[in-house]
Amino acid sequence: MSSADSGAPSVRPADVEDWLADLGLTPTERADRDGITSWDLVLDGRRRFDLRVTVILDPEMAIICWAQYAPPISDYFRKSYRKLLRWNDEFPFAKFSVSEDERPVLAVEIASEDADADALGTAIARILGIADTLLDESKDWLWIGGRMPDMSGRTPANGAFLDRYAARLPELLGS
């Protein structure tokens, strides 16, 4: 898998195909575009069948697996779900979801091999920055009638923390 050339990707499409074969999974289709490779699969769970799953390899970043989980949402919350999905596209290192009690959730993942205090700080700063960036779009969820309270006289209790990560996340923390 790894190449002697340190600039070479550590995972190649052939590796993923070997892994899928070893797992007994057969793709229905493969696509290659701009150095990104994807494989479509149709898989069964113990109770749910014919779930379409796409495996995407960006050799420079990661492997991402995503499922076409449900048909289009057609209930009252459709606008909220669209908003969450749009935000997932706009913020690639963070993901929005809905918890069991239907609260929107924002998450940032840290790979275990990358976990340390600085990675944790960056993740927390990213969450705070995204929450700030999306405050106006979120106000209907946060306050009755979307009426944001006046916070003009307030300063962050953890301003030094935000300052520490501002240069690393300028699009979120305004450096």
Secondary structure as UniProt FT lines:
FT   TURN            6..7
FT   HELIX           13..22
FT   TURN            23..24
FT   STRAND          29..33
FT   TURN            34..35
FT   STRAND          36..43
FT   STRAND          51..58
FT   TURN            59..61
FT   STRAND          62..67
FT   TURN            76..77
FT   HELIX           78..90
FT   TURN            92..93
FT   STRAND          95..98
FT   TURN            100..101
FT   STRAND          104..107
FT   HELIX           112..114
FT   HELIX           117..133
FT   HELIX           135..142
FT   HELIX           144..146
FT   TURN            152..153
FT   TURN            157..158
FT   HELIX           159..166
FT   TURN            167..168
FT   HELIX           170..173
//
